[in-house]
Amino acid sequence: MDDIAHNIERIQQRIDRAAQRANRDPKDVRLVAVSKTVDVDRIRQAISAGITILGENYVQEAKKKIELVGMDVHWHMVGHLQSNKARHAVKLFHMIHSLDSISLAQELNRRAKAAGRTVKVLVQVNLSDEYTKSGVSPDDVEKFLIPLIPLAHVRVRGLMCMPTFFNEPERVRPFFKALRELRDRLNKIKLPGIELKELSMGMSGDFEVAIEEGATLVRVGTAIFGSRS
Ligand SMILES: *Cc1c(COP(=O)(O)O)cnc(C)c1O
């Protein structure tokens, strides 16, 4: 078995065990293989080993790979998305994890409508405002969701976070917990047409803790493909 297949098998076992520890069904946790900088051959190996969702950070890079690999697998945009890339993004990605501005949502809506599609999005929440400047502050998410309600071609499915200290799992646990609590609180408000099911949280260093705290999508790069140069 090659490295990538071996890594995926190990990670899948760790996912299953983390879910079981939290009395969750492992099937409710989906593995997103983050393939930024990874070449198409290795992406194909990952797909052969059972990967069904790939995560990319840059639209141009993703576009080239998707042309070669195809869309039988699902492609998720996990990196920051600029509005001027929305036209490509709505055609390439099954889900965008990084919605962080109303103007981006409006542009995605306009482009998805023109392409005859709807696009699934997660709102990126900035819980720690240290690692990245992107993301909506937790106090503002409810207000942020209101203007998204009438956008018929943008479906808000959940929340995403990328806290600091991702190599110290116990230090990030409170952030993962906070994201879950925020999601549950927002769902209680019952905004029309908005059901926040997904929690995209956890990376190579901390995905097990994220699963224990409720992650439904874990974004794992290095632990699958090895370190990026
Ligand atoms: C690169 C990246 C990941 C994967 O990180 P690893 O530590 O390599 O698992 C996850 N999410 C986002 C947004 C990323 O940019």
The ligand as a Gaussian input file, in Angstrom:
#p B3LYP/6-31G(d) Opt

LIG

0 1
 C       -4.106000      24.080000       4.505000
 C       -5.419000      24.123000       5.164000
 C       -5.918000      23.021000       5.887000
 C       -5.120000      21.747000       6.094000
 O       -4.115000      21.971000       7.031000
 P       -3.172000      20.751000       7.519000
 O       -2.585000      21.269000       8.768000
 O       -2.178000      20.538000       6.435000
 O       -4.052000      19.582000       7.732000
 C       -7.189000      23.121000       6.409000
 N       -7.942000      24.220000       6.267000
 C       -7.515000      25.294000       5.592000
 C       -8.394000      26.486000       5.457000
 C       -6.233000      25.288000       5.036000
 O       -5.795000      26.375000       4.389000

